[in-house]
Amino acid sequence: MSLSTAAALALLTASPAAAAPGPLADPTAQSVRTPVERQVLPAGDGWASADGGTTGGAAAAPADVHDVDDRAGLLEALAASGERPKIIRVHGRIDANTAPDGSALSCADYAAGTGYDLEQYLQDYDPATWGRDRDPAGAQEDARRAAAANQARTIRWDVPGNTTIVGAGPDSEIRGAALRINGADNVILRNLTFSDAADCFPAWDPGDGSTGAWNSEYDLLQVINGATHVWVDHSEFTDAPNPDSGQPSYFGTPYQVHDGALDVTNGSDLVTISYNRFTDHDKLMLIGSTDSPTRGDLGRLRVTVHHNVFEDVGQRAPRVRYGQVDVYNNHYVVPEDGSVPFVYSLGAGIESHLYAEANAFTLPAGTDPARLIGRYKGSVVATVDNTVNGKKVDLRAAYNAAVPESEQLAHDTSWTPTLRTKVHSAHAVPALLARTTGPVLSTGGNR
């Protein structure tokens, strides 16, 4: 019996009879006990279990259970039922870039009638003539903004409170959408692939860094503006099939069409992110959007990130400001021939309190473990019992040994996470998560 199979069976048999099914339990067994779409976050499972817990739409009446397979159906379901509990089961792939009649929309369709033309935009704002000391302005920038607004109206969707959205099967996918949990409370997203929220009209910022940058607008999922009690589980987040590595460069800078994968910002709180796969993405997970203390972040941004796989991810896994963020039992994989340049994994931002325990890092031979931490005005971090290529490594000590004293991080003694499921040995994590992350569940819904 393999280690992953043994661990899964052990968790299944050890689950208390009255508890919600454990996330490693066999999907069929879960459905027999409680349908996937009516499961709630188990007690003690991360920050989203605090202060009343997270139930999503588990209590939905039969009339508030929706089966959808296209954009129009999903938007109708999101708008239905008001704040009553609702369940939305997604069947197959839903493409966000579609018109109300279901026909596909291209970047050219969004730009139609605005006057935007990429070649003209590049000519007008070429740093060789426009310079680097002023932002783009004028007809083409106005046209770009108008075209971008057309796309935003089509692909940006808000998820209301007391909602569960679940993939009906492992092939359920939402492609091209910029989903937001915007000030809402009590939301569950499970068993879905979220892919390729590509911005057709990235903005050129000549003053971003030393060379300027193309900045895209959309995250696959934003938890923003005081949203609370959010559970994201058994899902996949990816730029595929349209990775930024396939984009051209303009003005000597990559034309980046993707922003974040899953960001928690602007005073949001009580979030659990579990058993997901994050692949082929650069700036992945931002917790706290600004160094400014005026966004309502102080005392909030409490997030648990456990039992996820991060593979071919460039940075921000996560990057934290202000919040208390518990990161345990995740597997980080940096491929030898990855398409995304690796920068760092754990980002310590201003007044952050990041506690990283029993994570496994699989790195190319010769990679310095000091690179796993990035410091962005942070002063403390806790790193406990993590492994690198199967060997236990003190990540904070490795980082501190590689930087000047002024850049070093102290051990964070301000808190110890308590809202956890079983903490496994970091040595067991790669095998444990090999077949248990991402969309692997099935619901009772039919379409």
Secondary structure, DSSP 8 states (H G I E B T S, - for coil): --HHHHHHHHHHHHS-TTS---TTS-HHHHHHHS-GGG----TTSSGGGSTT---TTTT--GGGEEEE-SHHHHHHHHHTTTTS-EEEEE-SEEESSB-TTS-B--HHHHHTTTT--HHHHHHHT-HHHH-SSS---SHHHHHHHHHHHHHHHHHEEE--SSEEEEESSTT-EEES-EEEEES-EEEEEES-EEE----SS-EEETTSTTT-EEE----SEEEETT-EEEEEES-EEE-TTS-GGGS-EETTEE------SEEE-TT-EEEEEES-EEEEEEE--EESS-S-TTSS-TT---EEEES-EEEEEEE-SSEESSSEEEEES-EEE--TT-SS----SEEEETT-EEEEES-EEE--TT--GGGGEEEEB--EEEEESEEETTEEE-HHHHHHHTS-GGG--EE--S------S----GGGHHHHHTTTSSS----S---
